[in-house]
Amino acid sequence: MKDIFLSAKEVNELKKTKQNIIIFDSSYFLPNTGINAIDEYNNEHIENAIFFDIDNISDPNNDLPHMFPSKDVFQTHMQKLGLNNNDIVIIYDNSPLLSSARCWFLLRYFGHKEIFILSGGIKSWKENGFKTTNEVSNMSFGNFKATEENKKLLIKIEDMKKISDNKFFPILDARSFERFSGSGEEPRPNLESGHIPNSLNLPASKLLDKNGTLISKSEFKNLINDLNLNENKKVITTCGSGVSACVIALSYYRIGNEDIPVYDGSWSEWASKNMKINKL
């Protein structure tokens, strides 16, 4: 399986040699950071990059943060962003990586094939001396057609409760230990911290190196083994709102376990629906 991560130099070369390239800036920041992703994009982005708004490309009828959109809603958004079926998609962020993983997961779920991530995000791009701009690109309407061939990759709350109650599959929570244990606060107001019963903690921060890229495959396998899990078996991933859980799914994908589902509502839904909460 080819690696989905590209270096800044590889992305720059593709930009020069391929016509069917589309670059998405998928940067996203938690509400408590005070950073606005759209403002960051408008201030600086890779030339010709288009802003992929995780909050906006979501279910418009759900009050929970950036819940999965329907096939038609996602297709409409992608066509407006200029995505074509034969495009090579390159994703980057300034998050680091968390929202690129979510963008990758969305595109994969809805059937797009050629998806890559810029290793190290915009920071790596700039460190390699490549240009950024504040000019917003004109977008033409794309012909992307969404499918739902990967519906098994998404878990809803009803199934999550059954999985938790009956221990059908291991559950991996990508939030920090403080939030998972119940000793720290949630970044969103009025949410109690803690975790879904029978879940294990694997913070997304442990999956990233100092440059904001994924740790090596062998390092990830060691983390999985430390949790007494079989790297080839199915797990369910969760987090605060379905973003950093995608980093775990992406990490599994890199080692060949490609069908790891994400619980879409994650803690934002679980903790707001009077479900059972465990603490350490």
MOCORTA-V759117 format. One record per backbone hydrogen bond with DSSP energy under -1.0 kcal/mol. NH is the residue of the N-H (numbers start at 0). CO is the residue of the C=O. If there is no record, write none. Layout:
[[NH/CO] [NH/CO]]
This chain:
[[5/116] [10/6] [11/7] [12/8] [13/9] [14/10] [15/11] [16/12] [17/13] [21/87] [23/89] [24/49] [25/91] [32/29] [39/35] [40/36] [41/37] [42/38] [43/39] [44/132] [48/45] [49/22] [51/24] [56/52] [57/55] [58/66] [61/58] [73/69] [74/70] [75/71] [76/72] [77/73] [78/74] [79/75] [80/76] [82/77] [86/83] [87/19] [88/113] [89/21] [90/115] [91/23] [97/95] [100/96] [101/97] [102/98] [103/99] [104/100] [105/101] [106/102] [107/103] [108/104] [109/105] [110/107] [111/106] [114/112] [115/88] [116/3] [117/90] [118/5] [120/117] [121/92] [123/119] [124/120] [125/121] [126/122] [127/123] [128/125] [129/124] [132/44] [141/78] [143/82] [146/109] [150/147] [152/149] [153/150] [154/261] [159/155] [160/156] [161/157] [162/158] [163/159] [164/160] [165/161] [166/162] [167/162] [171/235] [172/199] [173/237] [179/175] [180/176] [181/177] [183/177] [193/178] [194/277] [198/195] [199/170] [201/172] [203/173] [205/202] [206/203] [208/212] [211/208] [214/206] [219/215] [220/216] [221/217] [222/218] [223/219] [224/220] [225/221] [227/224] [228/223] [232/229] [235/169] [236/260] [237/171] [245/242] [246/243] [248/244] [249/245] [250/246] [251/247] [252/248] [253/249] [255/252] [256/251] [257/255] [261/152] [262/236] [263/154] [266/238] [267/239] [268/264] [269/265] [270/266] [272/269] [274/269] [277/194] [279/180]]
